Amino acid sequence: MITVTITGNLTDDPRSFSTRDGQPGCELRVAVDLPPRSGSGEGLTRYFKVVTFGVMASHAAASVRKGDRVTVQGYDLTSEAWVSDGGEPRSQVAIRAIEIAVSLRWDTLTTGRAVRNAAREAAKAADPQVQAENAVLAGVTTT
């Protein structure tokens, strides 16, 4: 299997869809800026279609927006070609994502996992049984 990693900015908001069997899917469009070949001048920009399915598709659709910088690791590179409405040939490379990460270089991020864990710990601490066990374990007994 060939694995590819790209880092770039989303050119559009994610597009959610469902597969024929009802599985969630998400399509992203990522612009990757390549450095200039000769050391001066402008580099090229390449555009990639990124597709993912299942839980990661739902998470991507809820988490990222146009302009966000992401790193995508994927496989299953495919080339898609078609003719535009104007009769011009078009093509793009599509990547099936296995990981999508948000860049923290220019932005901050709070994950839902940390929030869920904190809420779980707070709920446990409020439980009278847990409080009694913690008191006993701390060497303090209750009457």
C-alpha positions in Angstrom: 0.0 0.0 0.0 1.2 3.5 -0.8 0.7 6.1 1.9 0.7 9.8 1.1 0.7 12.8 3.4 -0.3 16.3 2.3 -0.5 19.6 4.2 -2.6 22.5 2.9 -5.6 24.7 3.4 -9.2 23.8 2.8 -10.6 25.7 -0.2 -14.3 25.0 0.7 -16.3 23.9 3.7 -16.5 20.0 4.0 -19.3 18.4 1.9 -21.1 15.7 3.8 -22.9 12.8 2.0 -24.2 9.3 2.6 -23.1 6.2 0.8 -25.7 3.8 -0.7 -25.6 1.7 2.5 -26.2 4.8 4.7 -22.6 5.2 5.9 -21.6 8.9 6.4 -19.0 10.3 4.1 -17.2 13.6 3.8 -15.3 15.3 0.9 -12.7 18.0 1.4 -10.8 20.0 -1.1 -7.2 20.8 0.0 -4.9 23.3 -1.7 -1.2 22.5 -1.3 1.4 25.2 -2.1 4.6 23.8 -3.6 7.8 25.7 -3.4 9.2 27.3 -6.6 11.5 25.0 -8.6 14.1 27.5 -9.4 14.5 29.1 -6.0 12.8 32.3 -7.1 9.4 33.1 -8.5 6.1 31.7 -7.5 5.5 28.1 -6.6 2.6 26.0 -7.9 -0.6 25.2 -6.1 -2.0 21.7 -6.4 -5.5 20.8 -5.4 -6.5 17.4 -4.0 -9.9 15.9 -3.3 -9.9 14.1 0.0 -12.6 11.6 0.9 -13.3 9.8 4.2 -16.0 7.7 5.6 -17.6 6.6 8.9 -16.9 8.3 12.2 -13.9 10.3 10.8 -16.2 11.8 8.1 -18.7 13.0 10.8 -15.8 14.4 12.9 -14.2 16.2 9.9 -17.6 17.7 8.8 -18.2 19.0 12.3 -14.6 20.2 13.0 -13.0 21.9 10.0 -14.0 24.8 7.8 -12.8 26.7 4.7 -9.3 28.1 5.2 -8.3 25.7 8.0 -4.9 24.2 7.6 -5.0 20.4 7.7 -2.6 17.5 7.3 -4.1 14.5 5.6 -2.6 11.0 5.6 -4.2 8.7 3.1 -3.9 6.0 0.5 -5.9 4.8 -2.5 -4.8 7.6 -4.8 -7.1 7.9 -7.8 -7.1 10.2 -10.8 -10.5 11.5 -11.9 -11.0 13.0 -15.3 -14.1 14.7 -16.9 -15.1 17.3 -19.5 -16.4 20.6 -18.1 -19.7 22.2 -19.2 -17.5 24.5 -21.4 -16.0 21.4 -23.1 -12.6 21.7 -21.4 -10.9 18.6 -20.1 -10.5 18.6 -16.3 -8.8 16.2 -13.8 -8.0 15.9 -10.1 -6.3 13.5 -7.8 -8.4 12.0 -5.0 -7.0 10.6 -1.7 -8.9 8.3 0.7 -8.0 9.7 4.1 -7.0 7.5 7.1 -6.0 10.5 9.3 -6.9 14.2 9.2 -5.2 16.6 11.6 -5.7 20.3 12.2 -2.6 22.5 12.2 -1.9 24.2 15.5 0.7 26.6 13.9 -1.8 29.4 13.5 -4.8 28.4 15.6 -5.8 26.7 18.8 -7.9 23.6 19.3 -9.9 22.1 22.1 -10.9 18.5 21.5 -14.1 17.0 22.7 -12.3 14.1 24.3 -10.7 16.4 26.9 -14.1 18.0 27.7 -15.8 14.6 27.9 -13.1 13.2 30.2 -13.3 16.3 32.5 -17.1 15.9 32.7 -16.8 12.2 33.5 -14.3 13.0 36.3 -16.5 15.7 37.7 -19.5 13.4 37.7 -17.5 10.7 39.5 -16.3 13.2 42.1 -19.9 14.3 42.8 -21.0 10.7 43.4 -21.4 10.1 47.2 -20.1 6.5 46.9 -16.9 7.8 45.2 -16.5 10.5 47.8 -16.8 8.0 50.6 -14.2 5.7 48.9 -11.8 8.6 48.4 -12.2 9.7 52.0 -11.4 6.1 53.3 -8.5 5.8 50.9 -7.2 9.2 52.1 -7.2 7.8 55.7 -10.2 9.9 56.7 -13.3 8.0 57.9 -16.9 9.3 57.9 -19.4 8.8 60.6 
